[in-house]
Amino acid sequence: ARASSCLAIGVAVFLAHLVLLPSDACAIAPTRSFGPAVVAYLRGCGNYAEEGLQAMWALCAGPLMGAVLAAGFNVAKEETAALIASIDDM
């Protein structure tokens, strides 16, 4: 089981890099991308890519949208369970 979980994590990271590389330079860890992008911008580094900061909105908005969706699904699940319980009580 341990070997298969290691393989699954490796494949997931590989697929994340494969999909995200064209869109945001493969920043799968926003905190590790935001700091260097800001410092490179402020220092005027020659290797600074302006697209790095332009893609930061996706790294911030994605987790927030996921949290909102998860909360919505949780509320819907609990309301459905309460409705089913009230029907069963009849």
C-alpha positions in Angstrom: 0.0 0.0 0.0 2.9 2.4 0.8 4.5 1.9 -2.6 1.2 2.6 -4.4 0.6 5.7 -2.4 4.1 7.0 -3.3 3.4 6.3 -6.9 0.0 8.0 -6.7 1.6 11.2 -5.2 4.3 11.2 -7.8 1.8 10.9 -10.7 -0.4 13.6 -9.2 2.6 16.0 -8.9 3.7 15.1 -12.5 0.2 15.8 -13.8 -0.1 19.1 -11.9 3.2 20.2 -13.5 2.1 19.0 -16.9 -1.2 20.9 -16.8 -0.1 24.0 -14.9 3.3 24.7 -16.5 1.8 26.6 -19.5 -0.6 28.7 -17.4 1.3 29.8 -14.3 4.8 28.5 -14.6 3.7 25.5 -12.4 3.2 27.3 -9.2 1.5 24.4 -7.3 2.6 26.0 -4.0 1.4 29.7 -4.1 3.4 30.8 -1.1 6.6 29.5 -2.7 5.8 31.5 -5.9 4.4 34.7 -4.5 7.4 35.8 -2.4 10.1 35.3 -5.1 7.8 37.0 -7.7 7.4 40.1 -5.5 11.1 40.3 -4.6 12.1 39.8 -8.3 9.7 42.6 -9.3 10.8 45.0 -6.6 14.5 44.4 -7.3 14.1 44.6 -11.0 15.8 41.3 -11.6 16.6 40.5 -15.2 15.0 37.0 -14.9 11.7 38.4 -13.7 8.7 37.2 -15.7 5.8 39.6 -15.5 3.4 36.7 -16.1 4.4 35.4 -12.7 2.5 38.1 -10.8 -0.3 38.2 -13.4 -1.2 34.6 -12.7 -1.3 35.1 -8.9 -5.0 35.8 -9.0 -5.6 32.2 -10.0 -3.5 30.9 -7.1 -5.5 33.0 -4.6 -9.0 32.7 -6.2 -8.8 28.9 -6.7 -8.6 27.8 -3.1 -11.2 30.4 -2.1 -13.6 29.2 -4.8 -12.9 25.6 -3.7 -13.7 26.5 -0.1 -17.0 28.2 -1.0 -18.0 25.2 -3.1 -17.2 22.8 -0.3 -19.1 24.9 2.2 -22.1 25.0 -0.2 -22.0 21.2 -0.7 -21.8 20.7 3.1 -24.8 23.0 3.7 -26.8 21.2 1.0 -25.8 17.8 2.4 -26.9 18.7 5.9 -30.2 20.3 4.7 -30.9 17.1 2.7 -30.1 14.9 5.7 -32.4 17.1 7.9 -35.2 16.9 5.4 -34.9 13.1 5.1 -34.9 12.8 8.9 -38.0 14.9 9.2 -39.7 12.8 6.5 -38.7 9.6 8.4 -40.2 11.0 11.6 -43.7 11.3 10.0 
